[in-house]
């Protein structure tokens, strides 16, 4: 592997962005680390040098989004740190992980679903939903070719160690968000000697399969909905949706029934509403907006006013446009999630869908339980996922919002316990990917102090969320 580690990147200024402080380069890594003499792929890097060279303490890499960089920042992620204390003391290194962006891409054919988006699909559509996923996996396999089995978290971690070596650094510091937090935990497990300071923000559970991670999102969203319903019930004089959590949720389900009874566009509108309830409940600042939305839809749905219902739900989404446009798309999400085995028995998914339809219908919870491409995966992962552990690198920091709807809070707690890291809880918050990206000054101050000065907070500590609940007095207080 020395031929890869001894590369010296040829940095070129990013003049195309009008910012000479940004440099870009590419390096080569093996497509298959088990066959380093075989095919090679390229990784695209960016660098922003420390603004205070006298205080420089090394390089900092960051990865977010996913699994696999889906909507991740890649080479542009370090731009979010410009002007922060990090930029003073670290060379900020960004990279597009293998398969994505300006690195060698893993592509998939676009496979447009035949089944329309439905937040509460009836049993008779289950087989068609599964068939959509089978077609999606076939489309991934056709375009992905021989590269697809080698797009994995372990290989991304290996790529990071090549980056460390070609930069001439003994150790790197790292910030990982969501899927990137898992990448960081895997890197520390495989290359403990190469890791200095580590921040894992919005973690998956250390022992969860990707399917279990998806399923956990149903409960995470419902926790926020329950909190919102309890808060709204205490303000029945303002919202008029019921005087308890149970009554408010009953009103929500009444809206669902009213939307389903509309003469046209019923499934789409109900699906938009289910999504809004789950998504808005995570943002504490939108709790009053959600109460008003429920009340407005109750009135419009009760009178069969389809136009008003459409107007109220006009800004909601049911399906990502990128999944239905063009001929090719990035297929990294599917490849990464096939690191783990998935049930082949479709009845396992169907039973979970029925359960989620009853318990976790909001925020597209049923879709988290439905068949995924893993049920039809066309390749066996070349190696088992990493067993996470910390042996040989310093204690790091985990940041986890207690209401994170994407990465369940319990996952962050379990990761902190498994690796012996300190845990910073963002209280009463549905934030996701928090440090710097969410604009939470309380989190930023704590993490800056650790990454810049090496000062960890107490082993278990907390800070408030960025968004406060609306300043509306409860009925009793009023």
N, C-alpha and C positions, 0 to 999 in steps of 0.2 A: 504493500500500500504506500510505500515511500514515494513513488512517482506522483501520487496524488497529493500527498502532504507537502511535497517540496515545490509545488506550483507557486508562482508569484504573480498575483493578479496584476493586470495592466489597467490601472485606474484611469478613467477618462472623465473629464468634468461634464456635469449635466447641463451643458449650455442650452439644450433644447427647452429647459424649464426656466432659463434665465437666472439660474442660481449656481454660481461657480463653486459654492461650498459643498455641493452634492457631487459625489463621484460614483461612477458605475463600472462594474467589471463582471466578467464571467469566468467560471472555473469548470473543470471537468470532474466528474465522479463516476464510479462504476454504476451501470444500470443494475447489476446484480453483485452485491458485495461478496457473494459466495463464488463469483467468477470474475475477479478483478481484472483479468486479462481480456475479458469479453467486451461487449458493447459499452459505450460511454454515453452519458447524458450531460447536459450543461445546467449549471445553477447560475442565476443572475443575482448579483449582489449590489448593494449600495452602501456608501459610507459618508458619514458626516463627522468630521474630526472634532475632538474635544475643543471647546472654545477657550479653555484655560489650561494650556499644555503643562504648566508647572504643577498642576494638581492632578494631571491625568493618572487614572488608576487602572486603565485597561479598556476592553471593548465590552459592549453590551448588545446582545442579540435579543430580538423579540419575535414572537409568532402569535397570531390570533386567528379566530374564526374557524369554523369547520363542522364536522371533522374534515381535515385535509385542506384547510385554507379557503373553504367556501365563504366568499365575501371577506376574506382576510386582506390585511393591508400589504403583506409581502414587502417588496423593496421600499414602499412608501410609508410603512408603519413608523419608522423612526422620525419621520417629519412631525409626528404628533408630539414628540419630546423636545423639539426645537424650542429654545427659550426657557426650558425647565432647568433645575439644578443638575439633572442627569447630563444634559448636553455640555455642561461645564467640565465634567471630570471623565466622561466616557467618550470614546469613539462609538458612535451609534451605527450599528451594522444591521442592515435589512437584507432579506433575501426572499425570493419567490421559491417556496418549497418545491421539490420535484413534482412535476406534473402540472404546474400552475404558472400563469403569467408569462414572463419573459424567459423562464427556465423551460427545459424540454417539457412540452405539454402532453398530458394524457387526455385524449379526447373521447367522447362518446357521441354516438348518433342521437339526435333528438327523437324521442318517442313520445308523441302526444297522447295523453291518457284518453281512453274511450269513455270512461265513466266521469261524468261531471262532478266537480267538487261538491261534497256533501258532508257536513259536520256530524250527521247522525245517519249513516247509510243503513238502509234496511237489509235484512239477511239475504234477500234475493239478489242483492248486488255484490255480495262478498266474492263470489267466484270471478266476476268480471274485474273487480279491483285487483285480485290476485293475478289475473291474466295481464292486466296493465303492467304489473311489476315484472312478470316474466318477460314481457316484450321489452321493458326497460333494461333488464339485465342482458338480454340478447343484443340490444343496441350498444350497450357498454362494451360487450365482448367483441363485437365486430370492429369497432373503431380502436379499442384499446390494445389489441394485439399482445405481443410479447412483453410490452412494458408494464401492463396492468398488474401482474402479481408482485411487482417490485415497487409499487407505490404503497409504502407502509410507514407506520410511525417509527419502527426500528430503523428503517433506512433513512428517514428524515433526521433522526438523532445521529446516525453515522455521518450523514452529510454535514451536520453542525460541527462534528469533531474534525472533519476535513477543513471546514471553514476556519475553525480555531487554529489549526496547524498552518494553513497557508497565510494566515495573518501574523504568524510568528508569535502567538500568545500561548503561554503555559496554561492559562485558565480563562474562561469567559464568565461573565455575568449574564443572566437571562431573565426576561420577563415573558411569561406565557399566559395567554388568555384563552379560556374555554378549551377547545381542542389543543391550543398551544400550551396550556397548562399540563395536559397529558404528555405532550412532546417533551416538556422540561423534566417531568418526573421520569420519563423513560431515559432521557439523556443522562440524568444523574445516576440512574441505576446501571447504565452501561459504561459510563465514562466518569466515575466519581472524581478522578484526579483532575479532570478538565474543568470542573465547575467551581466557581467562586460564590457569588451572591445570587440567590434564586428567589423569584417571586412567582407564585402560581395563583392566578386570579380567575375565579369561576371554574372550579374543578369538577370533573367527573369523579365518581367513586372509584377507588383504586382496584376494586375487584369486580366492577360491573362490566358485563359484555356490552357491546354497542346496543344490542336489543334492550338490555336492562336499562341502559341510559335513556333510550327513547321512552320506555315505559315510565320511568321516574318523572318525566316531564308532566304527565297527567296529574299526578299528585301535587307537584310543585305549583302548577297553575291553579288547581282547586284551592290550595291554601290561601292564595291571594284573593280568590273570589269569596271565600268564606270570611276573610277579614273585612273585605269591602262590604259584604252583606251585613255583618255585625255592626260596622260603623254607620251604615245607612239606616239600619233599623233603629239606632239610637237617635236618629234625626228624622223620624217619621213626620214631624210637623213641617219639615222643609221639603222632603221628597215625596211623602205620601205613598211609599211602597210597602209599608208594613212596619210593625213595631218591634220586630226581632229578626235575627239572622234567618230563621226558618221562614218567616213570612215574606221577607224580601226575596229569598230564593224561590218561594212559591210564586211571587209576582213575575220574576224572571221566566219561570217555566210557563206562566200564563201568556207572556209575550210570545214565547216559542210556539205555543199552541195556536195563538192568533195568527202568527205569520204562516204557519203550516196550513191554515184554513183559507189563506188568500186564494183568489181564483187564478192568479198567474204569478210566476216568478217566486213561488213560495219556498222551494228548497234553497235557492240561491240566497234569498233574503234571510232565511233562518240561519244558514251557514255563516253569512256575514255577521249576524247578530251574535251567534255563539263565539265567533272569533273576537268580536269587539269586547264581549264580557270578559273573556280570558285575558286579552291583551291589555285592556285599559285597567283592569284590577291590579295589574303588576305595577302600574305607575301611580303612586300615591297622589300626585298632583292632579290626576284626572278622575279621581273618585267622584267629585261632584258632577263632572261631565257625564260619567257613566250613569249616575242616578237620574240625571235629566234625560239621557238617551232612553233608558228603560221606561221612564214615565211617558215620554213622547211616543214611543212605539206602542206602549199599552193603549194609549188613546187612539192612535192612527190605526193600529191593527184591529182594535175592537170595532171600529166603524168600517173596516174593509178598505181604507184609503191606501191603495197600493202606491200611488205616486208619492205620498208623504213618507211612507216607509222607505221607499227608494231614496228619497232625498236625505233622510236621516242616516242612512247607511252608505251613502255615496262614496265615502272615502275609505271604506274597508276593502280588504283584498282576500281572495280565497286561494289563489294559486300563483306561484312565481311566474312572471312572464317569461323569464329566461328558459323555463322548461318547455315552452311551446313556440319558440321563435328560432328560425334558422335551421340549418342542417346539422351542425355540430355544436357541442358545448363541452365544457370541462367535465371530466368524469371522475375526479379525484374523490368526491364525497362517497360515491358507491364503492370505490376500491378500498378506501380506508376502513369503511364499516364492515368489509368482508374479512378483516383480520381475525374476527371471532366467528365461530360456527353459529349458524342460525337454524332454528327448527325447520325441518323439511315438511312436517305434517301441517297442512294448512288449517286443520281444525284447531290447532293451538292458537293461531292468530284469530280465528273466528270467535273462539270463546272469549279471548281477551277483548275483542272489539265489542262484543255484547256487554261485557262488564264495564268497559270504559264508556259505552253509550249511556249507561245508567249513572255511573259515578263521576266521570270526568269528561262531559261533553264540551266544555268550554275551551277556547283557545285551540281548536282543532285536536282535542285530546284523542279522539277515536283514531285519527290518522297515525298517531304514535304507536298504536297497537296493531295496525293493519299490516298485511304482508309487505315485506321490503324485498329488495333484490336479493338479499341474502338467502331467502327461501329457495332461490333458483340459481345460486351462484355457480358460475361456469369454471371456476378454478379453485384449487385448494391452496390456502396460504402456505408459502414456502417454509414458514417457521411459526412457532407459537408466540403469542404476545408476551411481552416482558413481565416478569414478576417484579413488582415495584418494591424497592427498598432503598435505604440510605446507609451506605457504608463507605465512608471516605471523603465526604464533602460536608461543609458546614451546615448548621441549622439555617433554614430559610424561612420564608414568610408566605402564608396563604391568605388570600383575600376572598371572602365569600359573603354575598348578600343573603340575608335570611329568607328573602322572597324571590330569589333568582328563578325565573320561570323556565329557563333552559337547562341550567345545571343545578340540580337539587342541592339545597343547603347541606343535607346529610352527606353528600359526596365530599364536600370540602372538609367537614368534620372528620370523616373517615380518612381522607388523605392526610390531614394533619396528624392524626393518631398513628397512621401507618409509617409516615416518614419522620415523625418527631419534629415537625415544623411548628412554628408559632401560628396561631389563627387569629386573624383580624376579622371580626364579624361586622358587616354593615347592617345596622338594625333597622327594622321596619322599612325595608327597601326591596323593590323588585329590580334593582339594577343588575346588569349583566356586562361583563368586561368593564370593570369599574376604574381601575387606576389610570389616571390621565384621560382615558377615552370617555368617561362618563361625566367629567367635570365636577367630581366630588372633592372639594378642598380638604375635607377631613381625612379621607383616604390618602390623597396625594401627599399631605404633610407627613403622615406616618411612613409611607413607603419611600418618599424622597430621603427621609432621615436615615432609613436603613440602607438604601442603595448607595447613597453618597457618603454617609458618615459611619455606616456599619452598626447603627444603634437599632436593635430590634425592640419592638413593643413587648409588653408582658406576654407570656405564653398564650393566654386567652384574654383578649381585649376586644373592645367594640367602639364603633363610631357611628354617628347618625347617617342616614341616607341623604342623598342630595335633595330629593323632593320631599317636602312635608305634606302631611294630610291637609286638605282644605280647612281654612280657619272658619269652621261652622260649628257653633255650639250645639252640644247634645240637648235633647228636649228637656231633660231634668235641669241642666244648668241654665237653659234659657228661661 
